[in-house]
Amino acid sequence: MGKALLYIITFCSITSCDYYLINPHKHHVGVIEDNSIWKDDGFELCFEEKIFPGYYGRQNSGFSKSRDTLNNYFNDRYDNNGFTNISGYITIRFIINCKGKIGRFKIKQVGPDFRNTKFNDYITNHILEMVKGIQTWNPVRFQGYDYDSFYHITFKLDNGELTEILS
């Protein structure tokens, strides 16, 4: 009985260790490697070895104001520039560093059938620039410290119109 209890306590201690102690998640879904991304002048990570998922900490990373404010920001600024034949989803993935700055952007584009596609450069660049224009991001907070985290926003387009923002 004593040995079994010791094994259980040891197992629980090990599995509740720091997120990156057991498995550094270098190939975790959502991790944005430094290759195949847009370089951002001046963007620096605080902890290259610890980039958490945005939902991991006591305080999740993300836009520091309300979801309605985020939706209004994009809806007020979005302009399809006459491109009405575009439907599908554009996902902008990026890192929020411990200081609340964003960088390492990556874009994923899929059609309404969720197959990879390539939209007009104007639309993708316009959406990317809108995301870059937001200056109010919260880093993930864990054990009293702010850390870098990856985050994403997905934009649903229907006939060129921005119909939904998922974050």
Helices and strands as residue ranges (DSSP letters): H 2-15, H 19-22, E 51-53, E 62-63, H 67-77, E 88-96, E 102-110, H 121-132, E 137-138, E 140-142, E 145-158, E 161-166
